[in-house]
Amino acid sequence: AAAPAAAPQDRAGLLSSPLYLAGLVGFLAGTLINFSAFKFAAQSLLTSLSSVQFISQVLFSKLVLKEHVDSRAYLGVLLIILGCVAIVLFGKHETRNYTPPEMMLLYGRSQYVCYMLGAASLGCAAWLAYSWLKKNTTTRTPEGHRVITSGSLVDKYLLASTYALRSGIWGTQTVLQAKCLSMLLTQLFDSRVENPLYYYQTYFIILAFIMSACYWMLRLNHGLSMFDAVYMIPLFQISWIIFSTLSGGIYFQEFVEYGANEIAAFGAGFVLLLVGLVERCVRCFGESLFLSLTRVDFSLVSHSFARGRRRRRPKARQK
């Protein structure tokens, strides 16, 4: 049976848990370290390597939690390792430090304009598919919330997949803007270059980073409130890797110097990596791992799940 959703009061109690707070601090610190690392190498390389976290998850599950790890998970780990090796060997390692005016000019390059138009079209298609699926698989409760009441299991998976897809297309702009900010931070402490704070473009980049980061965090938390994290996190990660790699590689011109052999090898490694992620997480696609296939709430995070759910009271015993 599906695991019951946590009530809002239970989730609020997490904020008083030392273990939860320690994990939150560790997550934020790791995120900051990851973003600061973007100034040392190409974005297309580093975002692909972020998939190694799934390898550590397998080891943690096996050695610490003593959970059973099936053969498909090990196959996924092997494919991820092979994909990372190919990307490291054939991907671009160097990165150039751009000034704020140069960063703004990169947005106008025909290659990046075409990418953004394609991403916008795909995002609109994902939004339309998500809206259609939500309309045909959910109904509105008397309390005003939407819950899944019909549709096949495939429809429910597509519902989650289209949600992750349209979230990742724009949410991954956070990575691109973070890399730009890491460059600007380096220039700020370099006396040989002009202070980036003197350029108005710097503040547009800061604003873009804040907006994209807020959007990604809201979509991430909303998605995790609707679906099982074991299922949604891999979907978010796949979307994150794909669009972070493409956007960074095109925007920072990391693919320009690739020859036919490099393109083929990098592409093969990238495909191996994505297939490995799917194989690693295929056991999570079972019906029993959805938080609730018939009562997924589509309201805001603070109102999700337990609100509107009536509890049955035990009938009084008749004497």
N, C-alpha and C positions, 0 to 999 in steps of 0.2 A: 504494500500500500504506500501511497505517497506520504512523505513526511508532512505533518501539519505545519502551517505557516505560523511564525512567531507573532504573538500579539504585540500591538504598539507599545504597551507598557513594559513588555519583556525586552523589546529592542531598546527602549529608553534606558532600561537598567544596565545595558551593556556599557554605557558611558561611565558607570561607577566601578566597572571591573578593571583591576590592574592589568590583567592579562590582555584584555581588549585594548586598553590604552597603550600598553607596551607595543602591541602589534601595529596599532595605528601610527605611533611615532616611528617605528621601524619602516613601515610602508612609506610614510612621507619622506623620511631620510633617504631611503633607497630611490625614490622618485627623483629627488633633487640631485642625487649622485648620478643617476642615469642621464638626466638632462645636461648636467655639467660635462659629461663625457662626450657629448656631441661635438664639442669644439676640437676634439683630438682626432676624429676620423670621419669618414663619409657617413651620411645619414642612412643611405641604402644598405651599408654594411652593418651598422650598429643595430638598426631596427630588426634586421633579420636575425641577428645573434640573440635578440631578446627571447627567442623561443627556447633557449637552454633552460629556462625556468621549469619547463615541463619535465626535463630530465631530473632535476632536483625533486620535483613532486613525486616522481616514481620512487626514487631512493628514499624519500621521507616516508611515503606510504608503506614501503616494504620494511624498512629498518626501524622506524620509530613507531608508526601506528600498527605495525604487524598485520597489515591488510594484504589480502590476496591480490597479486598483480598478474593479469592474464598475459598470454603470449602476444596478443595484439598490441598491448601497451609497450612491451619490449620491442616489438617490430617498429612501433612509432618512434621510440627513442633512437633506434638504429638509423632510421631514415632522417630524423632530425640532425643527428650527428653527421651523417654523410652530407646532408644539405648544407650545414654550417661549414664543413670543411671545404666544400666546393666554392661557397660564397667567399670565404676567407682567402682561398688561393687565387680566385679569378676576379674578385670584386675590387673596387677602387678603395685604397686605404687613405690617401691624402685628401685633405680638404683645404680649400682656400678661404682666407679671411676677407669678407666683403665689408665695405663701408655702408652706412645707412643709405646714401643715394644709390649705390650699386644694388642694394637689396630691393629697393623700389623698382629699379629698372628691370630686374629679373622677372617681376610679375608681368611685364609687358612682352616678354619673349613669346613668339608664336607657339613654341612647343608647350610652354606652360599654360598659355591661353587655351590651347586645344585640350590639354589635360583637364583644366577646370570646367570647360564646356562639357566634356565627356563625363566628368564626375557629377556635375549638376544634373545631366540627363539621367544618369544611373540613379542618383539620389531621388529624383522625381519619380522614376519608375518603381523604386523600392517603396517610396511613400504611398503611391497609388496601390501597389500590391498589398502593403500592410493595411491600408484603410479598407480595401475590399475584403481581405481576410477577416479583419476585425468586425466588419459589418455582418459577414455571413457566418461567423462562428461564435459571436457573443450576443448577449442581450443585456438590457439595462434593468437593474434591480429596482425595487421601490425606493431604495435609499439613494439612487442616482448613480451607482457604480456599474461598470460593465464586467461581466463574468463570462467565461467560455462555457457554452452549453451545448454546442453542436460542432460538427466537422470531424474529419478523420485525424488520425495521429500525424499524418503528413502535413495537414493544414496547420496544425499547432506548431510543428517544427518550422514550417515556412513562416509562420507568424513571428517566431523568435528570430529566425534568420534575417528576415527583412528589417526587423527592428535593429539588429546589430549592424547590418549593412549600411542603412541610412545614418546611423549614429557614427560609424567609423569614418565615413567619407569626409565629414566635416570635423569630427572630433580629433582626427589625426593632424589637423592643422596646428594643434598644440605642439607637436613634435617639431614641425618646421619653424614655428615661431620661437620655440625654446632654443633651437640651434642658432637662430639669428641673435637671440639675446645673449647666448654664451659668447658669440663673436664680439658683440658690443661690449660685454663685460671685460673681455680681454683687451679691447682697445681703450677702455676707460682707464686701465692701469698701465698703459703703455705710453710713455712720454714721447715716443717717436712718431705717433700718429695724433691727429686732431681729436679732441674730446668728442665722443659721439653725442653727448648731451646738447651740443650746439646745433645739431641737425633736427629739424622738425620730424623727419621720417622716423627717428628713434621712438617717438611717442606714439606714432601709428602702430609700430611693431609691438610696443608694450600693450597697447589697447587690444590689438588683435590676439595677443597671447592670453590676456585675461578673459576675453570673450570666448575664445575657443576652449580654454581650460574649464571655464564654468559650464559651457555647453556639454563637454565630454563628461564631467563629473555628474551633472544632472542626469544625462542619458544613462550613464553607467549605473548610478544608484536606482534610477527608475526601472531599468531593465532587470537588475538583481532583485528588486522588490516584486517583480511580476513573475519571474521564472527562476528555476533552480540554478544556483550559482555554479554548480558542477557542470551544467550544460551551457549556461550563458557566457561564462568567463572564456572558455575556448573559442566561442563564436566571436566575442569581442576581440580576443587576441588575434585570431586569423584576420579579421577586418582591419585591425590596427597594423599588423605587419604588412599586409598588401598595400594599403593606401599610404602608410608612412614611407615605405620603400619607393613607391612610384612617385609620390609628391616630392620627396627629398631628392631622388635621383634626377628628376626632370628640372626642378627649380634650381638646384645648385649645379646643374650641368655635369653630374657625375657619370652619366652614360655617354657623354659626347665622345670620349676617347676610346670607347670600347670597339674592338674589332669584331669580326664575325665569330671567331673562336671564343672570345670573352663573353659575348652576348649569349652564345649557346651554352657555355659552361655555367655562367651565372644563372641563366634561366632554368637550366636543369637542376641546379642546386636549390633554387627557390621553389621549384615544383616539388622536389623531394622533401623539403622542409614543410610545405603545406600539407602534403600527403601524410607525413609523419605526425603532424598535429591532429589530423583527422583520425588516423589509426590509434593515436594515443588516447583520444577522447571518445572513440566509438562506443565504448561501453557505457558512456554517459547518456547515450541517445535513447535508452530504454524508457518505456512509459512510466515505470515506477519512480524515476528520478525527477519527474516534474513536481514542483511544489504542490500544484493542484491543477489537474487537467480540466477540471470542470468549474473551478472557482478562482481563476486568476483575475486579480483586480487591476483595472486599467486607470485608476484615479491617481492623484499625486502620491508621492512616496509617503507623506505623513498620514495619508488616509488609506493606505493599502491594506489589503487582506482582512484583518479581523473585524473592522468596522462593518456593521450591517449583518454580521453573522450571528444568528440567534442560537443560544445554547439551550438544549433541551433540559428541562428540569425533571428530576425523578418524580414519578407519581407517588402520591401519599398512599401508604398501605391501608387497605381497608381492614378494619378490625372484624 
